[in-house]
Amino acid sequence: MEKSEILSLSAVGLGAAVRSGKTTAVEATEAVLEQIEEYDGEYRCYVTVDPEGALRKAALVQKRIEAGELTGPLAGVPVALKDNLCTAGMRTTCSSKMLENYVPAFSAEAVRNLERAGAVIIGKTNMDEFAMGSTTETSYFGVTKNPRNPQHVPGGSSGGSAAAVAARECFFALGSDTGGSIRQPASYCGVVGMKPTYGTVSRYGLVTYGSSLDQIGPLTGNVEDCAVVMEQIASYDRKDSTSLRREDTDFSRALVEDVKGMKIGIPQDYFREGLDPQVRAAVLKAAAVLREKGAVTEEFDLSLVEYAIPAYYTIASAEASSNLERFDGIKYGFRAGGEEGLHQMYKKTRSLGFGPEVKRRIMLGSFVLSSGYYDAYYLKALRVKAMIKEAFDRAFAKYDCILGPVAPTTAPKLDASLSDPMKMYLGDIYTISVNLAGLPAISLPCGTDSRGLPIGLHLIGDSYQEKKLLRIAYTYERTGGVV
């Protein structure tokens, strides 16, 4: 098959073509590497690309496919990994100076699951430093650009993964989602991104930002690919104390074009001041498409939306300040030289090794955990978190799914929000509640604005209800969606 023909396939389509002998894992890997060589100088989706390792792996996978040892849907399919997922023998930097040359001795469990399935790892994608940001502009290795319009950001913190999928520099990618970091870049880049129920995908090997919020998930070109990748990465892992035992991870069975009788709630809170009119129109048009297919839509008051951002940034920053304590210049990573004394070395290492956004969140987290402020801020945020979960529980007693926008606007221009942290934080207003409640959610394209920038449709489900979300998303994509 020609390169253009290979790159036009979905991940599932490529897997089928490799199994049938129409192409090979090596040819597919070569096509992706050529695409990276041609376009990544502009987009900068990757921090690390491993051409020799990828081609070597592709050749081994091809032999196993031909021997009948690998028969799964992703065997021979090239994948990109967000650079906070540990990979044995391959640099894992978190797009930071602190871990610029860190090479783990082990791989994340989600990565191992993909390797068992025969996926071919191409490299590691750019991200906001330590996953702290919403634009992929805080990376130590430079800014990633949106392939839909390089003058705009791809979103973050999984911006490199979303951009790589949009630019056809891989067939699917993994990201991590702490407050919308899969779904928001998926929306900005016009791809599909899913944040699973907390604990569905093992966090073992994920460099932690917020332990109670982080979740690994897929970024793909369509809903079918999303379901199939979810099947491969979802598993119980005894190495992760938060991992869930689930028997309902056959997600591709949910790919049915039928939403008749399903009840979809539309929160009035999500459509008030601050939402771009073009985003509002596209999302409500998507709701109308689902209504025409037999779903029942109803507006309701979700409440507590205005409290989600302060609660989230209090909890996430507190957890980040604790988790990033390990980066001290002693155990691994960057160490500043020229200072005498342990405390001076700590101070200089962290001053030089962390970027401004990471320092900002560490300081905020240390403040809210400090004596005298713990009760006033951190414990209060935990109580708000519980109240948000209760509000979702009440909603899901009535609705199968909640529908809304992913972000208030389409992708901002480069440098437009990084200089204003509050503006950047407010961009997460529709996504962070999902992480606070541990719920599953999916973003998929539902149109473009007048500048041609993608708009994302956000579907939120109750815990363990990924199949409902995939069914609704698949129906929309097949009947009225934009792919």
C-alpha positions in Angstrom: 0.0 0.0 0.0 1.1 3.6 -0.7 1.9 5.9 2.3 -1.1 8.1 1.7 -3.4 5.0 1.6 -1.9 3.6 4.8 -2.3 7.0 6.6 -5.9 7.3 5.6 -6.8 4.2 7.6 -8.1 4.2 11.1 -6.2 2.3 13.8 -8.6 -0.6 13.5 -8.6 -0.4 9.7 -4.8 -0.6 9.7 -4.8 -3.6 12.0 -7.2 -5.4 9.7 -5.0 -4.5 6.7 -1.9 -5.9 8.4 -3.6 -9.1 9.4 -5.0 -9.6 5.9 -1.6 -9.0 4.3 -2.6 -5.9 2.4 0.3 -4.1 4.2 2.7 -4.9 7.0 3.6 -3.5 10.4 7.0 -2.4 9.0 5.3 -0.5 6.1 2.9 1.2 8.4 5.7 2.2 10.8 7.8 3.6 7.9 4.8 5.6 6.7 4.4 7.2 10.2 8.1 7.9 10.5 8.1 9.6 7.1 5.1 11.7 8.2 7.0 12.7 11.4 10.1 13.6 9.3 8.0 15.8 7.0 5.8 17.6 9.5 7.0 17.4 13.1 9.6 20.1 12.5 6.6 22.5 12.4 4.2 20.8 14.8 6.7 19.5 17.4 4.4 16.8 18.6 7.2 14.6 19.8 9.9 14.9 22.4 11.5 11.6 21.6 11.2 9.5 18.4 12.8 6.0 18.2 13.0 5.1 14.5 15.4 2.2 14.9 13.6 0.7 17.9 10.1 1.2 16.2 11.2 -0.6 13.0 12.9 -3.4 14.9 9.7 -3.9 17.0 7.5 -3.7 13.9 9.6 -6.5 12.2 9.2 -8.7 15.3 5.5 -8.0 15.5 5.0 -8.8 11.8 6.7 -12.2 12.3 4.3 -13.0 15.2 1.3 -11.9 13.2 2.3 -14.2 10.3 2.9 -17.0 12.8 -0.6 -16.5 14.2 0.6 -15.5 17.6 -0.8 -12.0 17.4 -4.4 -11.7 16.2 -5.7 -8.6 18.1 -7.0 -5.5 16.4 -4.0 -3.3 17.2 -1.2 -5.7 16.3 1.2 -3.8 14.0 -0.4 -0.4 14.6 2.0 2.5 15.5 1.2 4.3 18.7 2.6 7.5 20.5 2.8 7.8 24.2 2.6 11.0 26.4 6.0 11.6 27.9 4.8 11.0 31.5 4.3 7.3 30.8 7.4 5.4 31.8 8.9 3.3 29.0 11.8 0.9 29.8 14.9 2.0 27.9 13.3 5.1 26.4 13.7 8.6 27.8 10.7 9.8 29.9 11.1 13.5 30.6 7.6 14.8 31.5 8.8 17.6 29.2 10.9 19.0 32.0 14.5 19.9 32.6 14.3 18.0 35.9 13.9 14.7 34.0 15.5 15.7 30.8 17.7 12.6 30.7 15.7 10.1 32.8 15.5 6.6 31.3 13.2 4.3 33.4 14.0 0.6 34.0 10.4 -0.3 33.7 7.3 0.4 31.6 3.8 1.7 32.7 1.2 -1.1 32.9 -0.9 0.6 30.2 2.2 0.6 27.9 2.9 -3.1 28.7 -0.7 -3.9 27.8 -0.3 -2.2 24.4 3.0 -4.0 23.8 1.3 -7.3 24.6 -1.4 -6.4 22.0 1.4 -5.9 19.4 1.2 -2.1 19.1 4.4 -0.5 17.9 5.7 2.4 20.0 7.0 5.3 17.9 8.0 7.7 20.6 7.0 10.1 23.4 4.9 13.1 22.8 5.3 16.7 24.1 3.2 17.9 27.0 2.9 20.7 29.5 5.7 20.3 32.1 4.7 17.6 34.6 1.2 17.8 33.0 0.7 21.3 34.5 -1.0 23.5 31.9 -3.7 23.6 29.3 -1.9 24.6 26.1 1.4 22.5 25.8 3.3 25.7 26.0 5.0 25.1 29.4 7.1 22.3 28.0 10.9 22.6 28.5 11.4 21.3 24.9 9.3 24.0 23.2 5.7 24.6 22.1 3.6 22.1 20.2 1.4 23.7 17.5 -2.1 22.7 16.5 -2.1 20.8 13.1 -5.5 22.3 12.3 -4.0 25.8 12.5 -0.3 26.1 13.6 -1.0 29.6 14.9 -3.1 28.1 17.7 -2.3 25.8 20.6 -3.3 22.1 20.6 -4.5 22.2 24.2 -3.0 20.5 27.1 -1.5 18.9 28.9 -1.7 15.9 26.4 -1.4 18.4 23.5 1.5 16.5 21.8 -0.6 13.2 21.8 -3.7 15.0 20.3 -1.6 16.9 17.8 0.2 13.7 16.7 -3.1 11.9 16.0 -4.5 15.0 14.2 -1.3 15.2 12.0 -1.4 11.5 11.3 2.0 11.1 13.0 0.6 8.0 14.7 -2.6 6.0 14.5 -3.6 6.6 18.1 -1.9 7.9 21.3 -2.2 7.6 25.0 -2.6 10.7 27.2 -3.3 11.4 30.9 -6.2 13.4 32.2 -6.1 15.1 35.6 -8.6 17.9 34.9 -9.4 17.6 31.2 -5.9 17.0 29.8 -7.2 14.4 27.3 -10.6 15.8 26.4 -9.6 19.5 26.0 -6.8 18.9 23.5 -9.0 16.3 21.7 -11.5 19.1 21.3 -9.0 21.7 20.1 -7.4 19.3 17.6 -10.6 17.7 16.3 -10.0 14.1 17.5 -11.6 11.7 20.0 -10.4 11.5 23.6 -11.7 9.5 26.5 -11.1 9.8 30.2 -12.2 6.5 31.8 -13.7 5.9 35.2 -11.0 6.4 37.9 -9.2 3.1 38.4 -10.1 1.5 35.1 -6.7 1.9 33.6 -3.7 1.3 35.9 -1.7 4.4 36.9 1.4 2.3 37.6 4.2 3.9 35.7 2.4 7.2 35.2 4.5 10.1 36.7 2.0 11.4 39.1 0.6 14.9 39.2 -2.6 14.6 41.3 -2.9 11.0 42.6 -6.7 11.2 43.3 -7.4 12.7 39.9 -5.0 11.3 37.3 -6.3 8.7 34.7 -4.7 7.4 31.5 -6.9 7.3 28.4 -6.8 7.1 24.6 -6.7 9.8 21.9 -7.9 8.4 18.5 -9.2 9.4 15.1 -12.7 8.0 15.7 -15.0 6.4 18.3 -14.4 2.8 17.2 -10.7 3.2 17.7 -11.3 4.7 21.1 -13.4 1.7 22.2 -10.8 -0.8 20.9 -7.9 0.9 22.5 -9.8 1.1 25.8 -10.3 -2.7 25.7 -6.5 -3.1 25.4 -5.4 -0.8 28.2 -8.1 -1.4 30.8 -7.0 -4.0 33.3 -6.7 -4.8 37.0 -3.2 -4.2 38.3 -2.2 -5.2 41.8 0.7 -2.7 41.6 -1.8 0.1 41.6 -3.8 0.4 44.9 -6.6 2.3 43.1 -7.0 -0.2 40.3 -10.5 -1.7 39.8 -11.5 -5.2 39.0 -14.0 -4.9 36.1 -15.7 -7.6 34.0 -17.3 -5.1 31.6 -14.4 -3.9 29.6 -15.6 -5.3 26.2 -16.1 -1.7 25.1 -16.4 -2.4 21.4 -19.7 -4.2 22.0 -21.1 -0.7 22.7 -20.6 0.4 19.1 -24.3 0.2 18.2 -26.0 3.0 16.3 -29.0 3.3 18.6 -29.9 5.8 21.2 -33.7 5.4 21.2 -35.1 6.1 24.7 -31.8 7.2 26.2 -32.1 10.2 28.5 -29.6 13.0 28.0 -29.3 15.9 30.5 -28.1 19.3 29.3 -26.8 21.4 32.3 -28.1 25.0 32.0 -25.0 26.0 34.1 -22.7 25.1 31.1 -24.5 27.4 28.6 -24.3 30.7 30.5 -21.9 33.6 30.3 -18.4 32.9 29.0 -19.4 30.3 26.4 -18.5 31.2 22.8 -21.8 31.5 20.8 -20.4 29.3 18.0 -19.4 26.6 20.5 -22.9 26.8 22.0 -24.6 26.5 18.6 -22.5 23.5 17.6 -23.1 21.6 20.9 -26.8 22.2 20.8 -27.0 21.2 17.2 -25.3 17.9 18.2 -28.0 17.5 20.9 -30.6 18.0 18.2 -29.0 15.2 16.1 -29.3 12.8 19.0 -32.8 13.9 19.6 -33.7 13.1 16.0 -32.2 9.6 16.5 -34.7 9.0 19.4 -32.8 10.2 22.5 -34.7 12.4 25.0 -32.9 15.6 25.9 -33.8 17.8 28.9 -32.2 20.9 30.4 -31.5 20.8 34.2 -29.5 22.6 36.9 -26.3 20.7 37.8 -25.2 23.3 40.3 -21.8 23.8 42.0 -20.1 24.5 38.7 -18.7 27.8 40.0 -17.0 25.9 42.9 -15.3 23.3 40.7 -12.3 25.3 39.6 -11.2 26.5 43.1 -11.8 23.0 44.6 -9.8 21.4 41.8 -6.8 23.7 41.8 -6.6 23.4 45.6 -6.6 19.6 45.6 -4.5 19.2 42.5 -1.9 21.6 43.7 -1.8 20.1 47.2 -1.2 16.6 45.7 1.3 18.0 43.2 3.4 19.7 46.0 3.6 16.3 47.8 4.2 14.2 44.7 7.0 16.5 43.3 8.8 16.5 46.6 10.8 13.4 45.3 12.5 15.6 42.7 15.3 16.9 44.9 18.5 16.2 42.9 19.4 13.3 45.1 17.5 10.2 43.8 17.3 10.8 40.1 17.0 13.6 37.5 18.7 17.0 37.3 21.0 18.1 40.1 22.4 21.7 40.3 26.1 22.0 41.0 28.3 24.5 42.6 26.5 24.7 46.0 27.7 23.5 49.3 25.2 22.1 51.8 22.2 19.9 51.3 19.5 22.5 51.6 21.3 24.9 49.2 21.5 22.1 46.7 17.8 21.3 47.1 16.9 25.0 46.6 19.1 25.5 43.5 18.1 22.2 41.9 14.4 23.0 42.2 14.8 26.6 41.2 16.6 25.6 38.0 14.9 22.3 37.3 11.2 23.4 37.5 9.5 25.8 35.2 7.3 28.8 36.3 3.9 27.0 36.2 5.2 24.0 38.1 6.7 26.3 40.8 3.4 28.2 41.0 1.4 25.1 41.7 3.9 23.7 44.2 3.8 26.9 46.1 0.0 27.0 46.1 -0.1 23.4 47.2 2.4 23.9 50.0 0.4 26.9 51.2 -3.0 25.1 51.3 -1.4 22.2 53.2 0.5 24.4 55.7 -0.4 24.7 59.3 -3.2 27.1 59.8 -4.5 26.9 56.3 -5.1 23.1 55.9 -8.7 23.3 57.4 -9.5 26.6 55.7 -8.6 25.5 52.2 -7.7 21.8 51.6 -10.3 20.2 53.8 -13.0 22.6 52.5 -12.0 21.7 48.9 -12.4 18.0 49.8 -15.9 18.7 51.1 -16.8 20.5 47.9 -15.4 17.6 45.9 -17.9 15.3 47.8 -20.7 17.7 47.1 -19.9 17.7 43.4 -20.0 13.9 43.3 -23.4 14.0 45.1 -24.7 16.5 42.4 -23.7 14.1 39.7 -25.2 11.2 41.5 -28.6 13.0 41.6 -28.3 13.8 37.9 -27.4 10.2 36.9 -30.4 8.9 38.8 -32.4 10.6 36.0 -30.1 10.7 33.0 -28.0 8.2 31.0 -25.6 10.9 30.0 -24.8 14.6 30.5 -24.1 16.6 27.3 -22.2 19.9 27.1 -19.2 21.7 25.6 -15.6 20.6 26.3 -14.2 24.1 26.5 -15.6 27.6 26.5 -13.9 28.5 23.2 -12.0 26.8 20.4 -8.2 26.7 20.5 -6.6 30.0 21.6 -3.8 31.5 19.7 -0.2 30.8 20.8 0.8 33.0 23.8 -2.7 34.2 24.3 -3.4 32.4 27.6 0.0 31.5 29.0 0.6 35.0 30.2 -2.7 34.9 32.1 -2.8 31.8 34.4 -6.4 32.5 35.6 -7.7 32.6 32.0 -5.9 29.3 31.4 -7.4 27.8 34.5 -10.9 28.9 33.6 -10.6 27.0 30.3 -11.0 23.8 32.3 -14.4 24.8 33.8 -16.4 22.0 32.0 -13.9 19.2 32.4 -12.5 19.3 35.9 -15.7 18.3 37.7 -15.5 14.9 36.0 -12.1 14.2 37.6 -13.2 15.4 41.0 -16.1 12.9 40.8 -14.0 10.1 39.2 -16.4 9.8 36.3 -15.9 8.7 32.6 -16.2 11.3 29.8 -15.5 11.5 26.1 -14.8 14.4 23.7 -15.6 14.1 20.0 -15.7 16.6 17.2 -19.1 18.3 16.5 -18.2 21.0 14.1 -15.9 24.0 13.5 -16.0 27.7 14.1 -15.8 30.4 11.5 -12.0 30.1 11.5 -12.1 26.4 10.8 -11.0 25.4 14.4 -12.6 22.2 15.8 -15.3 22.2 18.4 -15.7 19.3 20.8 -18.8 17.7 22.2 -18.5 16.5 25.8 -20.4 13.5 27.0 -20.2 12.6 30.7 -21.4 9.3 32.2 -21.9 7.7 35.6 -19.2 5.6 37.0 -18.5 2.4 35.0 -20.8 3.6 32.2 -18.2 4.0 29.4 -20.3 1.8 27.2 -23.3 4.2 27.3 -20.9 7.1 26.3 -19.4 5.1 23.5 -22.8 4.1 22.2 -24.1 7.7 22.2 -20.8 9.0 20.7 -20.8 6.3 18.0 -24.4 7.1 17.0 -23.6 10.8 16.7 -20.5 10.2 14.8 -22.2 7.9 12.3 -25.2 10.1 11.8 -24.2 13.7 12.2 -20.7 13.8 13.5 -17.5 15.3 12.1 -14.6 12.9 11.8 
